[in-house]
């Protein structure tokens, strides 16, 4: 059960980070359903983050941002998606 809790927590973190940088995964997946695998991979990548505390603090401090922080393992992907 511990694994599923971790995945659930990182799914929330990744979703919140996405929103902060202007990425709406629902819109992305409606327009590009083939990206569902990338979404799942992004959540799983997030589970390997060593900066969860920093991430939670960053998310609490930012209403929005032009890009994810440098330590975000999904920064490049989110940047590409935010650009359109």
C-alpha positions as CSV (number, residue, x, y, z in Angstrom):
1,X,0.0,0.0,0.0
2,X,2.9,2.3,0.6
3,X,3.7,2.4,-3.1
4,X,0.2,3.5,-4.0
5,X,0.3,6.3,-1.4
6,X,3.5,7.5,-2.9
7,X,2.2,7.5,-6.4
8,X,-1.0,9.3,-5.3
9,X,1.0,12.0,-3.5
10,X,3.3,12.5,-6.5
11,X,0.3,12.6,-8.9
12,X,-1.0,15.5,-6.8
13,X,2.3,17.2,-6.8
14,X,2.9,16.8,-10.5
15,X,-0.7,18.0,-11.2
16,X,-0.3,21.1,-9.1
17,X,3.1,21.8,-10.6
18,X,1.6,21.5,-14.0
19,X,-1.2,23.9,-13.2
20,X,1.3,26.5,-11.7
21,X,3.2,26.6,-15.0
22,X,0.1,26.7,-17.2
23,X,-0.2,23.1,-18.3
24,X,-3.7,21.6,-18.1
25,X,-3.3,17.8,-18.6
26,X,-7.0,17.3,-19.3
27,X,-6.7,19.6,-22.3
28,X,-3.4,18.0,-23.4
29,X,-4.9,14.5,-23.2
30,X,-8.1,15.6,-25.0
31,X,-6.1,17.1,-27.8
32,X,-3.4,14.4,-27.8
33,X,-4.7,11.2,-26.2
34,X,-1.4,9.4,-27.2
35,X,0.3,11.5,-24.5
36,X,-1.4,9.5,-21.7
37,X,1.7,7.4,-21.5
38,X,3.8,10.5,-21.0
39,X,1.5,11.7,-18.3
40,X,1.9,8.4,-16.5
41,X,5.7,8.5,-17.0
42,X,5.8,12.0,-15.6
43,X,4.0,10.9,-12.4
44,X,6.4,8.0,-12.1
45,X,9.4,10.3,-12.7
46,X,8.1,12.6,-9.9
47,X,8.2,9.6,-7.5
48,X,12.0,9.7,-7.8
49,X,12.3,13.3,-6.7
50,X,14.7,14.0,-3.9
51,X,13.3,17.5,-3.3
52,X,9.8,16.8,-2.2
53,X,9.9,19.2,0.7
54,X,11.3,22.0,-1.5
55,X,8.7,21.2,-4.1
56,X,5.8,21.5,-1.6
57,X,7.3,24.8,-0.4
58,X,7.6,26.1,-3.9
59,X,4.1,25.1,-4.8
60,X,2.8,26.9,-1.6
61,X,4.7,30.1,-2.5
62,X,3.7,30.4,-6.2
63,X,0.3,31.1,-7.6
64,X,1.8,30.7,-11.0
65,X,5.2,30.7,-12.6
66,X,6.7,30.8,-16.1
67,X,8.5,27.5,-15.5
68,X,9.0,24.7,-12.9
69,X,12.0,25.0,-10.6
70,X,15.3,23.6,-11.8
71,X,15.2,20.6,-9.5
72,X,11.8,19.4,-11.0
73,X,12.4,16.2,-12.8
74,X,9.6,17.0,-15.2
75,X,10.7,20.6,-15.9
76,X,11.6,20.0,-19.6
77,X,8.4,18.2,-20.4
78,X,6.3,20.9,-18.6
79,X,8.2,23.6,-20.4
80,X,7.5,22.1,-23.8
81,X,3.8,21.6,-23.0
82,X,3.4,25.1,-21.6
83,X,4.9,26.5,-24.9
84,X,2.2,24.7,-26.8
